[in-house]
Amino acid sequence: MLLISPFIDLDKRIRDALSEHKSKHDFELLVLFGKNEDNYYKSIKKDSLDFLRQFPNIEIRYNDRLHAKFYQNDFEYIMTSLNLYDFSLAKNIEVGIKGSFAYKGLIGKVINSTDTMVMQGLDKVKHDVLGLEKEIDPIEKFQFIFENSDLKYKTEPIIVDKDGLIGVLGGKKLNGFNVLVDNLIISAKEIKTPIIVTVTNSSNEIKLPRTENISSVSTKTLSASQFSKTFYISQLDITNLMQKAGLINGDKISAIGLKKGLVMKNYMGKDYISYPENLVEFNELKKH
């Protein structure tokens, strides 16, 4: 099974579905995520990562350019806009293309249950979106992307013969696993060590705690959409909060907002407001 998504937050339904295969000695799970190398937990939730690390035959890889979403089992695949996290599943309207297939070694060709018109459309998606020639299918392309991404974690199953007659007949069972690669080390940038700063004035001395980042406003800014994906906050809540705080007025930045570090940016001819990633006004939303 191949799961490719920049952002991963596995809900109970997905965990339950994956757990059904966890004890199978021949089940292989491949996972690719991306976007936040300095702090993986912004891309993949800690409890999801801990859950995946328990699989006896898994490879977890990372690609900082990843924006595609692709999910594949033994017989079907989906190319979609859907990130593999709970917020997308519950709140967003997503779109995708589903295909059926069989490995060439089993049947000799790809099986497609869709009609000619849809398949012509899929060929155009392959050519225009993926940059592929028609003889290269999405399965091969995403397998190539996976294999050429950074390996962060890999386990190897310990497989033994089953007891009794089943074992004599070739039956196998899982008997634990070995961790071959574990490079999922969270960067020190994630941890902000408290430092005491002494501020002196004419009357007294005040000690204030701060983090290693001296600047009170981050120079890195994010769009409302990026904040939504990172912290699972709806864009409407973000807009309402910024309006209430007086930082924006409709699609314009107020004078207060400019002082707070809000900036206007443009993407493909469309202007949008970008917010400092450590804007204090977001703290209340992040709690929920």
C-alpha positions in Angstrom: 0.0 0.0 0.0 1.3 3.4 -1.0 0.1 6.6 0.8 1.4 9.9 -0.5 0.3 13.2 1.2 2.2 16.3 2.3 0.1 16.4 5.5 -0.9 13.4 7.5 -3.3 13.2 10.5 -4.9 9.7 10.6 -8.4 9.6 12.0 -9.9 6.5 13.6 -11.4 5.1 10.4 -8.1 5.1 8.6 -6.2 3.7 11.6 -8.8 0.9 12.0 -8.5 0.1 8.3 -4.7 0.0 8.4 -4.7 -2.0 11.6 -6.5 -4.8 10.0 -3.4 -5.5 8.0 -0.8 -4.9 10.7 -0.4 -8.6 11.7 -0.2 -9.9 8.1 3.4 -11.0 7.3 3.1 -10.0 3.7 1.7 -6.5 4.1 4.0 -3.7 3.0 3.2 0.0 3.8 4.9 2.9 2.0 4.3 6.4 3.3 5.6 9.7 1.8 5.0 13.1 3.4 6.6 16.6 3.1 6.7 20.3 3.5 8.2 20.9 7.0 11.7 19.4 7.4 12.6 21.5 10.4 9.6 20.2 12.3 8.0 17.1 10.9 5.1 17.4 13.4 3.7 20.3 11.3 3.3 17.8 8.4 2.6 14.6 10.2 1.0 14.5 13.7 3.0 12.9 16.4 0.3 10.3 17.3 0.0 9.4 13.6 3.8 9.0 13.3 3.9 6.9 16.4 1.1 4.7 15.0 2.9 4.2 11.7 6.2 3.4 13.3 4.6 0.3 14.8 4.1 -1.4 11.5 6.5 -4.3 10.9 7.1 -3.7 7.2 7.0 0.0 6.5 9.0 2.7 4.7 8.5 6.3 5.6 10.0 8.9 3.3 10.1 12.7 3.0 10.1 15.1 0.1 10.2 18.9 0.7 8.7 19.5 -2.8 5.7 17.3 -2.2 2.3 18.7 -2.9 0.6 15.8 -4.7 -1.8 13.3 -3.0 -1.9 9.7 -4.3 -3.2 6.6 -2.6 -2.8 3.1 -3.9 -3.6 -0.5 -2.8 -3.1 -3.7 -4.7 -5.9 -3.0 -7.2 -6.9 0.7 -7.2 -5.4 4.1 -6.9 -6.7 7.7 -6.4 -5.1 10.9 -7.5 -6.8 13.6 -5.5 -6.7 17.0 -3.8 -7.4 15.3 -0.4 -4.7 15.5 2.2 -4.6 12.5 4.5 -5.8 14.3 7.6 -8.9 14.5 9.6 -9.8 18.1 8.8 -9.9 17.5 5.1 -12.0 14.3 5.5 -14.5 16.1 7.7 -14.7 19.7 6.3 -13.4 20.1 2.8 -14.9 19.5 -0.6 -12.2 17.5 -2.5 -11.9 16.0 -6.0 -10.0 13.0 -7.3 -9.5 10.5 -10.2 -9.9 6.8 -9.3 -8.3 4.0 -11.4 -8.3 0.3 -11.3 -5.3 -1.8 -12.3 -3.6 -5.2 -12.0 0.2 -5.7 -11.9 1.6 -6.5 -15.3 3.2 -9.7 -13.9 -0.3 -11.1 -13.0 -2.4 -10.2 -16.0 -0.2 -8.5 -18.4 -1.9 -5.1 -18.7 -3.6 -2.4 -16.8 -7.3 -3.0 -16.2 -9.5 0.0 -16.6 -13.3 -0.1 -16.0 -13.9 3.4 -17.2 -15.0 4.3 -20.6 -12.9 5.7 -23.5 -13.9 9.4 -22.8 -12.8 9.2 -19.2 -9.5 7.4 -20.1 -8.8 10.1 -22.7 -9.3 12.6 -19.9 -6.9 10.7 -17.7 -4.3 10.6 -20.4 -4.6 14.4 -20.6 -4.2 14.7 -16.8 -1.1 12.5 -17.0 0.4 14.7 -19.8 -0.5 18.1 -18.6 -0.4 17.7 -14.8 2.2 15.0 -14.3 4.3 15.9 -17.3 4.2 12.3 -18.5 4.2 10.6 -21.8 1.2 8.4 -22.4 3.1 5.1 -22.0 4.1 6.1 -18.4 1.2 5.6 -16.0 0.7 7.4 -12.6 1.5 4.2 -10.6 5.0 4.1 -12.1 5.5 7.9 -11.7 4.5 8.0 -8.0 6.6 4.9 -7.3 9.5 6.7 -8.8 8.8 9.8 -6.7 8.6 7.7 -3.6 11.8 5.8 -4.2 13.7 9.0 -5.0 12.6 10.7 -1.8 14.6 10.8 1.5 14.3 7.6 3.5 13.5 8.4 7.1 12.3 5.2 8.7 12.3 1.5 7.6 11.4 -1.7 9.4 11.9 -5.3 8.3 9.4 -8.0 9.4 10.6 -11.2 11.1 8.8 -14.0 9.4 8.7 -17.6 10.7 7.0 -20.8 9.7 3.6 -21.5 11.4 3.4 -24.4 13.7 2.1 -27.8 12.7 0.8 -29.0 9.3 0.2 -25.4 8.2 3.9 -24.7 8.6 4.9 -27.8 6.7 2.6 -26.7 3.9 4.4 -23.3 3.7 2.3 -21.2 6.1 4.1 -18.2 7.5 3.4 -15.8 10.4 4.8 -12.6 11.7 7.1 -12.7 14.7 8.1 -9.1 15.3 10.3 -6.7 13.3 13.6 -5.0 13.2 14.1 -1.3 12.7 16.7 -0.9 9.9 16.6 3.0 9.5 15.4 5.6 11.9 16.2 9.2 10.8 13.0 10.7 12.1 14.7 13.1 14.4 12.9 16.3 15.2 15.0 19.4 14.7 16.1 21.4 17.6 14.2 24.3 16.0 11.0 22.8 17.2 12.1 23.2 20.8 12.4 26.8 22.1 14.6 26.8 25.2 13.6 29.5 27.7 16.3 32.1 28.2 16.3 34.8 30.9 16.8 38.3 29.5 17.6 41.1 31.9 16.0 44.4 31.1 17.4 47.4 33.1 15.8 50.8 33.4 16.4 53.8 35.7 14.2 52.5 38.5 14.4 48.7 38.7 15.5 45.5 37.0 13.0 43.2 35.3 13.6 39.7 34.2 11.6 38.5 31.2 11.5 35.0 29.8 11.9 34.7 26.0 12.8 32.0 23.5 15.8 31.8 21.2 14.0 33.8 18.6 14.5 37.4 19.7 12.1 38.8 17.2 8.6 39.2 18.6 7.0 38.9 15.1 8.1 36.1 12.7 9.5 37.2 9.4 7.9 34.1 7.9 4.3 34.6 6.8 1.6 32.1 5.9 -1.7 32.5 3.9 -5.0 31.7 5.6 -5.1 28.5 3.6 -1.6 27.5 4.9 -2.6 28.2 8.5 -5.8 26.2 7.9 -3.8 23.1 6.8 -1.1 23.4 9.4 -3.3 24.0 12.5 -6.6 22.6 11.3 -8.4 25.9 11.7 -11.0 26.8 9.1 -10.3 29.8 6.9 -13.6 31.4 7.9 -12.5 31.3 11.6 -9.2 32.9 10.7 -10.9 35.7 8.7 -13.4 36.3 11.5 -10.7 36.5 14.1 -8.6 38.9 12.1 -11.7 41.1 11.5 -12.6 41.0 15.2 -9.0 41.9 16.2 -9.0 44.9 13.8 -6.1 43.6 11.7 -8.0 43.4 8.4 -11.0 45.1 6.9 -12.5 42.8 4.3 -9.7 41.9 1.9 -7.5 44.9 3.1 -4.9 45.1 5.8 -5.6 47.7 8.5 -3.0 50.1 10.0 -2.9 47.8 13.1 -2.4 44.8 10.9 0.5 46.4 9.1 2.2 47.1 12.4 1.6 43.4 13.4 3.5 42.3 10.3 0.6 41.3 7.9 1.6 41.7 4.3 -0.1 41.5 0.9 1.2 38.9 -1.5 0.2 37.8 -5.0 -0.1 34.3 -6.5 -0.9 33.8 -10.1 -2.4 37.3 -10.4 -4.5 37.1 -7.3 -3.8 39.2 -4.2 -4.1 37.6 -0.7 -3.2 38.5 2.9 -0.3 36.7 4.5 0.1 36.5 8.3 3.2 36.1 10.5 3.4 32.5 11.6 3.7 33.4 15.3 1.0 36.1 15.4 -0.3 36.1 19.0 -3.9 36.5 17.8 -3.7 32.9 16.5 -3.0 31.4 20.0 -6.6 31.3 21.0 -7.6 29.4 17.8 -4.7 26.9 18.2 -6.0 25.8 21.5 -9.2 24.3 20.0 
